[in-house]
Amino acid sequence: MDEALERLSRERLLRLAAIGSAGGLFSGLFGVGGGTVMVPLLLLWMGYEARAAAATSLGAITLTAAFAAATQGLYGNVDLLAGGLVGLPAVGGVLIGTWLQQRVHSDTIAFAFAALLAVAAVQLVVR
Amino acid sequence: MGVGELLLAGAIGVAAGISSGLLGIGGGILFVPALTLVLGLGHVEAESTSLLAIVPVALVGSFRQRSYGNLRVRDAGVIGLLSVGGAVAGVALANVLPVLVLRIGFALLMLNLARQLFQRGRRDRRARLAGAGG
């Protein structure tokens, strides 16, 4: 029983590791956000509920974006003023978005994400 | 930079935050066009600045989600740390691989994920309606 549990948690860990590596790899290769890869994989491959998938993806993105922004900052590519102009209003937006998310059905979130993926796929080829 | 541009950039920022909270994405899909088209940044600067804007959004969003009981902190930590390594590898590979071919392949993969998510949504919806009906 213990052995089965251990195997299960090891498999879970491997899947999480694969999702993280895939999210990072694709965002490094194509410049797409890691969330577009991580959310569907958490939902479809880990059996996450839609809200938990979105929440956990945001947590992971915090780490990745902080590291990537710091690296780009060292190269002098980051414009602090412009970042604040779009980023600070967005903090207000994310409070609205997470509030709203608790009040919609999880299938609505899945449909909205499917639409987002379709748009991102087209944008990836036509640019 | 006029008042109109500032307001438009702010409005797109709010929209990026809302989609970030709803869908669990960083919001770069809206930040980057706001930074290039409205605030006039070059492409590299816009991508980099977008990453900076994502940090407070994702952080505040994660804290809110934690209080709603949706955030799995340890899972997020594993994914986040490995994705840093993945991103470094991705940037390196982008310089040696035929990116256009990969881009088309990845777009097809995304469309396939979209199809599967749509089916998952339909299944959840049927289950929800069946539950509500009886």
Interface residues (C-beta under 8 A of the other chain):
Chain A: L13 L16 A17 I19 G20 S21 A22 G23 G24 L25 F26 S27 G28 L29 F30 G31 V32 G33 G34 G35 T36 M38 V39 P40 L41 L43 L44 A50 R51 A52 A53 A54 A55 T56 S57 L58 G59 A60 I61 T62 L63 T64 A65 A66 F67 A68 A69 Q72 G73 Y75 N77 V78 D79 L80 A82 G83 G84 L85 V86 G87 L88 P89 A90 V91 G92 G93 V94 L95 I96 G97 T98 W99 L100 Q101 Q102 V104 H105 S106 D107 T108 I109 A110 F111 A112 F113 A114 A115 L116 L117 A118 V119 A120 A121 V122 Q123 L124 V125
Chain B: L6 A9 G10 A11 I12 G13 V14 A15 A16 G17 I18 S19 S20 G21 L22 L23 G24 I25 G26 G27 G28 I29 F31 A34 L35 L39 L41 V44 E45 E47 S48 T49 S50 L51 L52 A53 I54 V55 P56 V57 A58 L59 V60 G61 S62 R64 Q65 R66 Y68 N70 L71 R72 V73 D75 A76 G77 V78 I79 G80 L81 L82 S83 V84 G85 G86 A87 V88 A89 G90 V91 A92 L93 A94 L97 V99 L102 R103 I104 F106 A107 L108 M110 L111 L113 A114 R115 Q116 L117 F118 R120 G121 R122 D124 R125 R128
